[in-house]
Amino acid sequence: MQKRTEKTARFTRSYRRLHKWVAVPLFLFMFIIGGTGVLLGWKKQMELRPGTQKGISTKAEEWLPLEQIHRAATAAADSLHWNNHIDRIDVRPGKGIAKIIFDKHYSELQIDLTNGKVLSTGKRYSDLIEHIHDGTIIDRLIGSKEQVKTIYTTLTSIGLMLLSFSGFWLWLNPKRMRRIKNQSLRV
């Protein structure tokens, strides 16, 4: 009985050291990921991106060609003094609109697919939060090609797995030791 509790205590101390040496250096990253994760989970309720407008028609045969939508978005961005480099065009067939998301800033235009008119402009704070969450913001700031994001997500993911593993044993082992001691007292 004594050997079993000593062995369990020794493993628990090892897990405690592992837990400490992983948790302390990764604390800030885990906090950022947790906080931004909550914001991303609540992005609709918190209105962190513009609501989707409705276009004139949802019939694809009535829509303008994509190149005209692209030109309309570029012209609108120029008139707003935005960088006009488009990251993606998100077509919403059920709404008859296209969301134009830009590459260099967290803004969007919503354009009616039927007539090419801008229905709304707005900030996409959810995209900024997502880039903070996954480390893309650092890559953008220093101009790297996702190396920082890859290292950041790998280290924090492995760290979270190690913390989960060691935390489980830190929770379970004291219960096991109490059970062993209680059994020996009954015998």
C-alpha positions as a printed NumPy array, in Angstrom:
array([[  0.   ,   0.   ,   0.   ],
       [  2.754,   2.466,   0.956],
       [  4.642,   1.715,  -2.289],
       [  1.498,   2.305,  -4.379],
       [  0.83 ,   5.699,  -2.787],
       [  4.506,   6.71 ,  -3.06 ],
       [  4.547,   5.778,  -6.74 ],
       [  1.291,   7.663,  -7.359],
       [  2.628,  10.68 ,  -5.439],
       [  5.84 ,  10.615,  -7.502],
       [  3.831,  10.602, -10.762],
       [  1.605,  13.385,  -9.447],
       [  4.651,  15.55 ,  -8.708],
       [  5.908,  14.887, -12.265],
       [  2.539,  15.881, -13.702],
       [  2.513,  19.012, -11.541],
       [  5.95 ,  20.021, -12.879],
       [  4.835,  19.325, -16.451],
       [  1.651,  21.308, -15.867],
       [  3.6  ,  24.267, -14.479],
       [  6.266,  24.28 , -17.198],
       [  3.653,  24.191, -19.945],
       [  1.089,  26.531, -18.361],
       [  3.379,  29.391, -17.369],
       [  4.959,  30.079, -20.798],
       [  1.69 ,  29.517, -22.687],
       [ -0.58 ,  31.417, -20.269],
       [ -0.923,  34.535, -22.436],
       [ -1.557,  32.551, -25.621],
       [ -4.182,  30.372, -23.922],
       [ -5.855,  33.469, -22.499],
       [ -5.946,  35.149, -25.929],
       [ -7.302,  32.021, -27.607],
       [ -9.94 ,  31.573, -24.913],
       [-11.059,  35.199, -24.965],
       [-11.21 ,  35.473, -28.736],
       [-12.925,  32.075, -28.904],
       [-15.746,  33.394, -26.715],
       [-16.073,  36.488, -28.916],
       [-16.179,  34.357, -32.07 ],
       [-18.835,  32.146, -30.548],
       [-20.979,  35.211, -29.857],
       [-20.145,  37.194, -33.013],
       [-23.731,  37.324, -34.31 ],
       [-25.212,  38.285, -30.946],
       [-22.53 ,  40.935, -30.433],
       [-22.906,  42.202, -34.023],
       [-19.195,  41.898, -34.771],
       [-19.932,  41.873, -38.494],
       [-22.566,  43.667, -40.563],
       [-25.961,  42.064, -40.99 ],
       [-26.674,  40.582, -44.402],
       [-28.822,  42.763, -46.666],
       [-31.314,  41.518, -49.244],
       [-30.964,  42.186, -52.972],
       [-33.651,  42.753, -55.595],
       [-33.682,  39.233, -57.008],
       [-32.557,  35.76 , -55.976],
       [-32.797,  34.485, -59.577],
       [-29.289,  33.894, -60.928],
       [-30.34 ,  34.613, -64.526],
       [-31.134,  38.208, -63.502],
       [-27.731,  38.85 , -61.919],
       [-24.876,  40.833, -63.364],
       [-21.7  ,  38.996, -64.398],
       [-19.115,  38.623, -61.636],
       [-16.663,  40.921, -63.44 ],
       [-19.203,  43.782, -63.188],
       [-19.682,  43.096, -59.49 ],
       [-15.892,  43.169, -59.124],
       [-15.67 ,  46.516, -60.95 ],
       [-18.503,  47.991, -58.85 ],
       [-16.787,  46.866, -55.646],
       [-13.425,  48.279, -56.726],
       [-15.018,  51.628, -57.652],
       [-16.894,  51.775, -54.348],
       [-13.71 ,  51.001, -52.396],
       [-11.868,  53.745, -54.281],
       [-14.634,  56.26 , -53.491],
       [-14.363,  55.334, -49.798],
       [-10.547,  55.69 , -49.96 ],
       [-10.1  ,  52.016, -49.049],
       [ -7.422,  49.748, -50.422],
       [ -9.365,  48.046, -53.22 ],
       [ -7.565,  44.677, -53.236],
       [-10.35 ,  42.101, -52.883],
       [ -9.725,  38.985, -50.803],
       [-12.945,  37.205, -51.699],
       [-16.424,  37.647, -53.067],
       [-18.975,  35.766, -51.017],
       [-22.131,  35.276, -53.087],
       [-25.327,  34.768, -51.095],
       [-27.794,  33.298, -53.63 ],
       [-30.675,  33.195, -51.151],
       [-30.281,  36.929, -50.502],
       [-29.334,  38.07 , -54.034],
       [-26.199,  39.84 , -52.825],
       [-22.441,  39.527, -52.848],
       [-20.297,  40.342, -49.846],
       [-16.963,  41.787, -50.933],
       [-14.263,  41.229, -48.32 ],
       [-11.035,  43.145, -48.717],
       [ -7.517,  41.868, -48.159],
       [ -5.777,  44.732, -46.356],
       [ -8.486,  45.902, -43.963],
       [-11.408,  44.436, -42.088],
       [-14.207,  45.968, -44.143],
       [-16.902,  44.652, -46.431],
       [-19.254,  45.902, -49.089],
       [-22.578,  44.252, -49.798],
       [-23.582,  44.638, -53.42 ],
       [-26.902,  43.817, -55.049],
       [-26.237,  41.155, -57.682],
       [-29.045,  42.459, -59.916],
       [-28.032,  46.102, -60.32 ],
       [-24.514,  46.313, -58.799],
       [-25.469,  48.96 , -56.234],
       [-23.785,  49.03 , -52.846],
       [-26.347,  48.08 , -50.208],
       [-24.096,  48.502, -47.177],
       [-20.57 ,  49.051, -45.981],
       [-19.231,  47.944, -42.662],
       [-16.411,  46.697, -40.502],
       [-15.873,  42.964, -40.015],
       [-14.576,  42.92 , -36.456],
       [-15.129,  39.16 , -36.376],
       [-12.403,  38.735, -39.022],
       [ -9.967,  40.77 , -36.921],
       [-10.81 ,  38.675, -33.846],
       [-10.384,  35.481, -35.88 ],
       [ -6.937,  36.648, -37.042],
       [ -5.938,  37.376, -33.439],
       [ -7.348,  33.99 , -32.4  ],
       [ -5.341,  31.954, -34.926],
       [ -2.173,  34.104, -35.073],
       [ -2.708,  35.39 , -38.625],
       [ -2.484,  38.976, -37.351],
       [  1.201,  38.5  , -36.491],
       [  1.946,  37.055, -39.931],
       [  0.226,  40.062, -41.503],
       [  2.124,  42.538, -39.334],
       [  5.575,  41.094, -40.036],
       [  4.832,  39.969, -43.596],
       [  5.531,  36.259, -43.181],
       [  3.692,  33.54 , -45.047],
       [  1.876,  31.827, -42.161],
       [  5.043,  30.589, -40.404],
       [  4.125,  32.364, -37.163],
       [  0.522,  31.159, -37.368],
       [  1.675,  27.572, -37.841],
       [  4.141,  27.709, -34.934],
       [  1.638,  29.548, -32.702],
       [ -1.22 ,  27.113, -33.321],
       [  1.041,  24.059, -33.051],
       [  2.615,  25.128, -29.743],
       [ -0.635,  26.213, -28.142],
       [ -2.481,  23.094, -29.334],
       [  0.198,  20.736, -28.042],
       [  0.359,  22.793, -24.84 ],
       [ -3.402,  22.54 , -24.369],
       [ -3.28 ,  18.77 , -24.887],
       [ -0.44 ,  18.419, -22.356],
       [ -2.294,  20.616, -19.857],
       [ -5.447,  18.536, -20.293],
       [ -3.487,  15.316, -19.8  ],
       [ -1.541,  16.481, -16.762],
       [ -4.593,  18.242, -15.307],
       [ -6.588,  15.029, -15.502],
       [ -3.931,  13.146, -13.514],
       [ -3.586,  15.999, -11.038],
       [ -7.319,  15.65 , -10.42 ],
       [ -7.437,  11.84 , -10.369],
       [ -4.308,  10.857,  -8.423],
       [ -5.257,  12.479,  -5.088],
       [ -8.584,  10.622,  -5.271],
       [ -6.737,   7.365,  -5.973],
       [ -4.352,   7.916,  -3.055],
       [ -7.266,   8.657,  -0.678],
       [ -9.017,   5.487,  -1.829],
       [ -5.852,   3.401,  -1.271],
       [ -5.362,   4.91 ,   2.218],
       [ -9.025,   4.356,   3.119],
       [ -8.801,   0.727,   1.993],
       [ -5.712,   0.113,   4.106],
       [ -7.42 ,   1.621,   7.17 ],
       [-10.38 ,  -0.731,   6.774],
       [ -8.174,  -3.815,   6.565]])
